[in-house]
Amino acid sequence: MKKIALFNHKEGVSKTIIAFNLGWVLTKSNNKRVLLVDADSQCNLTLQALGYNNHQYFYEKNGENNIKSALESVFKSRLVEGVECIQLKENPNLFLLPGHLDLAEYETVLGTPPQLSNTSEAVKNFAGVFNFLIKKTAEKYNIDIVIIDMSPSLSTLNKNILISSDYFIIPSSPDYFSMLAIKSLSRILPQWGEWAKETRNVLQDIDYPLPTKTPQFLGYTINNFNLGREKPTYSLEVIMNMISREIRNSLLPSLHQEEMRLSEAKYRKVVLLNQRMKVREDIDNYCLAEISDFKGLILESNKKSIPIFELSQADMSENKREKLNLFNTLFTVISEKILNLIDVE
């Protein structure tokens, strides 16, 4: 079982949309059993997967069946167990561990350094409880791949979640603020990696230790841009190239110091798949995809709780049909890239 986190502390980068569509295509095109984990207190992934009406009904009837309630066991001296997940009706190989609006409440607890001698055992255990919870839940449903939708913040909870993952992807958008976000992640992510090493050494004899493996950077995506004549406009392309340079020159070297990236041979291994995606010629090996805006298609996708590429083309214009086919190809190739990078057949 492999855990993949989607993380950026910048909002509006289509993180949830990518998580949902990627999870779906991994089950349909690659025959994997996938668990979607909503670790964002905004609960957008839960809303996308269930739909508005089912979403309301679920929380009214299943108040304890969510990520917050499951993690709460560690503070009540109860054994943390796998969660009863939701199996999506339209896709029986896709499961959801629902989020909760109050998940961020744990930030206060996590603000206490677990290294302090007078820190409670519950707080110390919280460092690795997320990893244990996901492992137990995945075993319960024979899951191959876990996709974790994280909140857009540099919180302590997010630090625990990312460090508990095997891999992470950084979604971004073609704007100046995304470039600044990547610049700051070049400094912050290695700090998280160093924190994990120190915490593992100090907290060895606890019920839920941190995993020993350091999470690896799978790549990034650039999303939410308009196409002009089947390619990004010149101004957007300039920003995309700036983001690419920031990834290569700043993020990757800093991740290398903490062993939080794959080998160059791994990244080069999947570059040939770019030929199927109509990507720009100067796209780098670390870009999983450039995904243009979804326009009105996302509204239909949200309404029906299915991926964009599963929408019926019957009453669509030719332009929208072409967009659907493009997204189908994009997410299929992204899934193939990821499976190659994480060595899952």
Secondary structure, DSSP 4 states (H G I P E B T S, - for coil): -EEEEE--SSS-S-HHHHHHHHHHHHHHTT---EEEEEESTT-HHHHHHH-HHHHHHHHHH-TT-SHHHHHHGGGGT-------PEEPTT-TTEEEE---TTGGGHHHHHTS-TTSTTS-HHHHHHHHHHHHHHHHHHHHTT-SEEEEEE-SS--HHHHHHHHTSSEEEEEE-SSHHHHHHHHHHHHHHHHHHHHHHHHHHH--SSSSPPPSSPPEEEEEEEE---EETTEE-HHHHHHHHHHHHHIIIIIHHHHHHTT-B--HHHHHHTGGGGGGTT--TT--TTEEEEE---TTHHHHHHHHTS-GGGS--TT--HHHHHHHHHHHHHHHHHHHHHHHHTT--
